[in-house]
Amino acid sequence: MLNIVLKSDWILKVSEIANDLKSNFPEADSRDDVLNALRDSDLRFQRADPEYASRAGHNDVHFLCSVSGTTQTLSAYIINSITEGVPLNALGVYALSPIGTL
């Protein structure tokens, strides 16, 4: 990762896009504004970093965590999904994003 940060020609562009996205969230007046900002940033990320989409496919952020058992409660599942050290997962990212309501 350090090698990517130090030697890539796209890392500063990606950092700028991420910073722009972060500053867009407080200005969003609706869920649609947030979704539009996310979509716009995805397009900008892809233009800045041609490997963006393929790198994004190397984690489980688009999937839910496994349930730890048939007796696990919903609140325990949610806590497990957002606990530090848990692999990226759809519920965790949603819950901790500006769109999430948890």
C-alpha positions as CSV (number, residue, x, y, z in Angstrom):
1,M,0.0,0.0,0.0
2,L,2.8,2.4,0.8
3,N,4.3,1.7,-2.6
4,I,1.0,2.7,-4.2
5,V,0.8,5.9,-2.2
6,L,4.4,6.9,-3.0
7,K,4.6,5.9,-6.6
8,S,1.2,6.0,-8.2
9,D,0.3,8.9,-10.5
10,W,-3.4,8.7,-9.5
11,I,-3.3,8.7,-5.7
12,L,-3.5,12.5,-5.3
13,K,-6.4,12.7,-7.8
14,V,-8.3,10.0,-5.8
15,S,-7.6,11.9,-2.6
16,E,-8.9,15.1,-4.0
17,I,-12.1,13.3,-5.2
18,A,-12.6,11.7,-1.8
19,N,-12.2,15.1,-0.1
20,D,-14.7,16.7,-2.5
21,L,-17.2,13.9,-1.8
22,K,-16.8,14.4,2.0
23,S,-17.5,18.1,1.6
24,N,-20.6,17.4,-0.5
25,F,-22.3,15.4,2.2
26,P,-23.1,18.3,4.6
27,E,-24.5,20.3,1.6
28,A,-26.9,17.5,0.6
29,D,-30.5,18.4,1.1
30,S,-31.9,14.9,0.3
31,R,-31.0,11.3,-0.1
32,D,-31.0,11.8,-3.8
33,D,-28.3,14.5,-3.4
34,V,-26.2,12.1,-1.5
35,L,-26.7,9.3,-4.1
36,N,-25.9,11.7,-6.9
37,A,-22.7,12.8,-5.1
38,L,-21.7,9.1,-4.7
39,R,-22.4,8.3,-8.3
40,D,-20.5,11.4,-9.5
41,S,-17.5,10.4,-7.3
42,D,-17.5,6.8,-8.6
43,L,-17.3,8.1,-12.2
44,R,-14.5,10.5,-11.2
45,F,-12.6,7.8,-9.3
46,Q,-12.8,5.5,-12.4
47,R,-11.4,8.3,-14.6
48,A,-8.6,9.1,-12.1
49,D,-7.7,5.4,-11.5
50,P,-8.4,3.0,-14.3
51,E,-8.1,0.0,-11.9
52,Y,-10.7,1.5,-9.5
53,A,-13.5,-0.9,-10.3
54,S,-11.4,-4.0,-10.4
55,R,-9.8,-3.2,-7.0
56,A,-13.3,-2.5,-5.6
57,G,-14.2,-6.1,-6.5
58,H,-11.5,-7.5,-4.3
59,N,-13.5,-7.1,-1.1
60,D,-16.9,-8.0,0.3
61,V,-18.3,-4.5,0.7
62,H,-21.3,-5.4,-1.6
63,F,-22.3,-8.4,0.6
64,L,-23.7,-8.9,4.1
65,C,-21.7,-10.6,6.9
66,S,-22.6,-14.2,7.7
67,V,-25.0,-14.8,10.6
68,S,-23.1,-16.3,13.5
69,G,-26.0,-18.7,14.4
70,T,-29.7,-19.2,14.3
71,T,-30.1,-17.5,17.7
72,Q,-28.2,-14.3,16.9
73,T,-30.4,-11.3,17.4
74,L,-30.8,-8.4,14.9
75,S,-29.0,-6.0,17.2
76,A,-26.1,-8.4,17.7
77,Y,-25.9,-8.9,13.9
78,I,-25.8,-5.1,13.4
79,I,-23.1,-4.6,16.1
80,N,-21.1,-7.4,14.5
81,S,-21.4,-5.8,11.1
82,I,-19.9,-2.5,12.3
83,T,-17.4,-3.7,14.9
84,E,-13.8,-2.6,14.3
85,G,-11.8,-5.3,12.5
86,V,-14.8,-6.9,10.8
87,P,-14.2,-7.2,7.0
88,L,-15.9,-4.6,4.9
89,N,-19.6,-5.5,4.4
90,A,-22.7,-3.9,2.9
91,L,-24.6,-3.3,6.2
92,G,-21.5,-1.9,8.0
93,V,-20.6,0.5,5.2
94,Y,-24.3,1.6,4.9
95,A,-24.7,2.1,8.6
96,L,-21.6,4.2,8.9
97,S,-22.2,6.2,5.8
98,P,-24.1,9.6,5.6
99,I,-26.9,7.7,4.0
100,G,-27.3,5.2,6.8
101,T,-29.8,5.8,9.5
102,L,-28.5,3.4,12.2
